[in-house]
Amino acid sequence: ELLYRAQTVHRQFHEDGSVQLASLLSIKTGSCPEDCKYCPQSAHYSKETGLEKESLLAIDDVLDKAKTAKDAGATRFCMGAAWRNVRDGKEFDQVVEMVKGVSDMGMEACVTLGMLSAEQAQRLKDAGLNSYNHNIDTSPEFYDKIITPRTFEDRLESISRVQQAGISLCSGGIIGMGETIRDRARMLEVLATLTPHPGSVPINALVPVAGTPMGERKRIDPIELVRMIATARILMPKARVRLSAGRQNLNDEAQLLCFMAGANSIFYGEKLLTTGNNDAEGDVSLIERAGLKTAT
């Protein structure tokens, strides 16, 4: 019944049957001061995870990777920096140039840089930024169980600044961290009652990373991911619902159920920031076998 309702909504708002391919690149890796208990990029767990800090990539290197992603069929290029918040200065200036370069290629440019000010949001908008990713991760009630340095309200304030600048919001969360079904519903409620609701909603299944506090958690049942995607589709009919982290552990049949449930975007390429991802050729093959098409 849930899949039927989600399919009905999906066909009404996304009748072209396209799946957007979004490529994700970590442009600055590790040494983040946050303590997100699922994340290997946190400086709190670097000794245990063995993840080495990497400085901000050079502009030309990032643009070369963006071109490679575009040539492989990606229409959105997402750049992630492991910062708690954006700081004005040389590195932010470089990110602005990266955004300009990706936009000039004709790709959708997306960044995730942590918290930011209204002025910084406007600079990114003026540079051609299409979307800003700022996940709320979970419900307001469960949030402080996984993150302590910043509050749920901090996230909402950054989201407000992004939307006020006229940038499309990319925001979703993670399931499988020990939250309840009610927490999952509350997370979607918060997203769906934003004005407007996010243009893209990444739904992530926790990828347990050894050395993090959640490194020993059991992976979720794929059906739980299907339920989450279907509910997100019903609540946010116009959004691109993105099947994100955890997809590497799904077989083709489980991914097809996610597409049936309303997922119409995937992260595409060999890596999601610091975790592995599915084979790119296999992704295109699965989309074609399902009778769908890649967005152009």
NORLIN-V729818 format. One record per residue. N is the residue number from 0. RES is the residue in three letters. BURIAL is 1 if it has 24 or more other C-alpha atoms within 12 Angstrom, else 0. D_LAST is the distance of its C-alpha to the last C-alpha in whole Angstrom. Layout:
# NORLIN-V729818
N;RES;BURIAL;D_LAST
N;RES;BURIAL;D_LAST
This chain:
# NORLIN-V729818
0;GLU;0;32
1;LEU;0;29
2;LEU;1;26
3;TYR;0;27
4;ARG;0;27
5;ALA;1;24
6;GLN;1;22
7;THR;0;24
8;VAL;1;22
9;HIS;1;19
10;ARG;1;19
11;GLN;0;20
12;PHE;0;17
13;HIS;1;14
14;GLU;0;15
15;ASP;0;11
16;GLY;1;12
17;SER;1;9
18;VAL;1;9
19;GLN;1;8
20;LEU;1;9
21;ALA;1;11
22;SER;1;14
23;LEU;1;17
24;LEU;1;20
25;SER;1;24
26;ILE;1;25
27;LYS;1;28
28;THR;1;30
29;GLY;1;33
30;SER;1;36
31;CYS;1;35
32;PRO;1;38
33;GLU;1;36
34;ASP;1;38
35;CYS;1;35
36;LYS;1;36
37;TYR;1;33
38;CYS;1;32
39;PRO;1;33
40;GLN;1;32
41;SER;1;35
42;ALA;1;38
43;HIS;1;41
44;TYR;1;40
45;SER;1;39
46;LYS;0;42
47;GLU;0;42
48;THR;1;38
49;GLY;0;38
50;LEU;1;35
51;GLU;0;36
52;LYS;1;35
53;GLU;0;33
54;SER;0;33
55;LEU;1;30
56;LEU;1;28
57;ALA;0;28
58;ILE;1;25
59;ASP;0;24
60;ASP;0;24
61;VAL;1;21
62;LEU;1;19
63;ASP;0;20
64;LYS;1;19
65;ALA;1;15
66;LYS;1;15
67;THR;1;16
68;ALA;1;13
69;LYS;1;10
70;ASP;0;12
71;ALA;1;12
72;GLY;1;8
73;ALA;1;8
74;THR;1;7
75;ARG;1;10
76;PHE;1;13
77;CYS;1;16
78;MET;1;20
79;GLY;1;23
80;ALA;1;27
81;ALA;1;29
82;TRP;1;31
83;ARG;1;33
84;ASN;1;33
85;VAL;1;31
86;ARG;0;34
87;ASP;0;34
88;GLY;0;35
89;LYS;0;34
90;GLU;0;31
91;PHE;1;30
92;ASP;0;30
93;GLN;1;28
94;VAL;1;25
95;VAL;1;25
96;GLU;1;24
97;MET;1;22
98;VAL;1;20
99;LYS;1;20
100;GLY;1;19
101;VAL;1;16
102;SER;1;15
103;ASP;0;16
104;MET;1;13
105;GLY;0;11
106;MET;1;10
107;GLU;1;11
108;ALA;1;15
109;CYS;1;17
110;VAL;1;20
111;THR;1;23
112;LEU;1;26
113;GLY;1;29
114;MET;1;31
115;LEU;1;31
116;SER;1;32
117;ALA;0;31
118;GLU;0;32
119;GLN;1;30
120;ALA;1;27
121;GLN;0;27
122;ARG;1;27
123;LEU;1;24
124;LYS;1;22
125;ASP;0;24
126;ALA;1;22
127;GLY;1;19
128;LEU;1;18
129;ASN;1;16
130;SER;1;17
131;TYR;1;20
132;ASN;1;21
133;HIS;1;25
134;ASN;1;25
135;ILE;1;29
136;ASP;1;29
137;THR;1;31
138;SER;1;34
139;PRO;1;36
140;GLU;0;39
141;PHE;1;38
142;TYR;1;36
143;ASP;0;40
144;LYS;1;40
145;ILE;1;37
146;ILE;1;37
147;THR;0;40
148;PRO;0;40
149;ARG;1;38
150;THR;1;38
151;PHE;1;35
152;GLU;0;36
153;ASP;1;35
154;ARG;1;31
155;LEU;1;31
156;GLU;0;33
157;SER;1;30
158;ILE;1;27
159;SER;1;29
160;ARG;1;29
161;VAL;1;25
162;GLN;1;25
163;GLN;0;28
164;ALA;1;26
165;GLY;1;23
166;ILE;1;21
167;SER;1;19
168;LEU;1;20
169;CYS;1;19
170;SER;1;22
171;GLY;1;23
172;GLY;1;26
173;ILE;1;28
174;ILE;1;30
175;GLY;1;33
176;MET;1;35
177;GLY;1;38
178;GLU;1;37
179;THR;0;38
180;ILE;0;36
181;ARG;0;37
182;ASP;1;35
183;ARG;1;32
184;ALA;1;32
185;ARG;1;33
186;MET;1;30
187;LEU;1;28
188;GLU;1;30
189;VAL;1;30
190;LEU;1;27
191;ALA;1;26
192;THR;0;29
193;LEU;1;28
194;THR;0;27
195;PRO;1;24
196;HIS;1;23
197;PRO;1;21
198;GLY;1;17
199;SER;1;16
200;VAL;1;19
201;PRO;1;19
202;ILE;1;22
203;ASN;1;24
204;ALA;1;27
205;LEU;1;29
206;VAL;1;30
207;PRO;1;33
208;VAL;1;34
209;ALA;0;38
210;GLY;1;40
211;THR;1;38
212;PRO;1;40
213;MET;1;37
214;GLY;0;37
215;GLU;0;40
216;ARG;0;38
217;LYS;0;37
218;ARG;1;33
219;ILE;1;32
220;ASP;0;32
221;PRO;1;29
222;ILE;1;29
223;GLU;1;30
224;LEU;1;26
225;VAL;1;25
226;ARG;1;28
227;MET;1;26
228;ILE;1;23
229;ALA;1;24
230;THR;1;26
231;ALA;1;24
232;ARG;1;21
233;ILE;1;24
234;LEU;1;25
235;MET;1;22
236;PRO;1;20
237;LYS;1;18
238;ALA;1;17
239;ARG;1;14
240;VAL;1;17
241;ARG;1;16
242;LEU;1;18
243;SER;1;19
244;ALA;1;23
245;GLY;1;25
246;ARG;1;22
247;GLN;1;24
248;ASN;1;27
249;LEU;1;25
250;ASN;0;26
251;ASP;0;23
252;GLU;0;25
253;ALA;1;25
254;GLN;1;21
255;LEU;1;21
256;LEU;1;23
257;CYS;1;21
258;PHE;1;18
259;MET;1;20
260;ALA;1;22
261;GLY;1;19
262;ALA;1;17
263;ASN;1;13
264;SER;1;12
265;ILE;1;14
266;PHE;1;15
267;TYR;1;14
268;GLY;1;17
269;GLU;1;20
270;LYS;1;22
271;LEU;1;22
272;LEU;1;24
273;THR;1;27
274;THR;1;26
275;GLY;0;25
276;ASN;1;22
277;ASN;1;20
278;ASP;0;20
279;ALA;1;16
280;GLU;0;17
281;GLY;0;18
282;ASP;1;16
283;VAL;1;13
284;SER;0;16
285;LEU;1;17
286;ILE;1;14
287;GLU;0;14
288;ARG;0;18
289;ALA;0;17
290;GLY;0;16
291;LEU;1;13
292;LYS;1;9
293;THR;1;6
294;ALA;1;4
295;THR;0;0
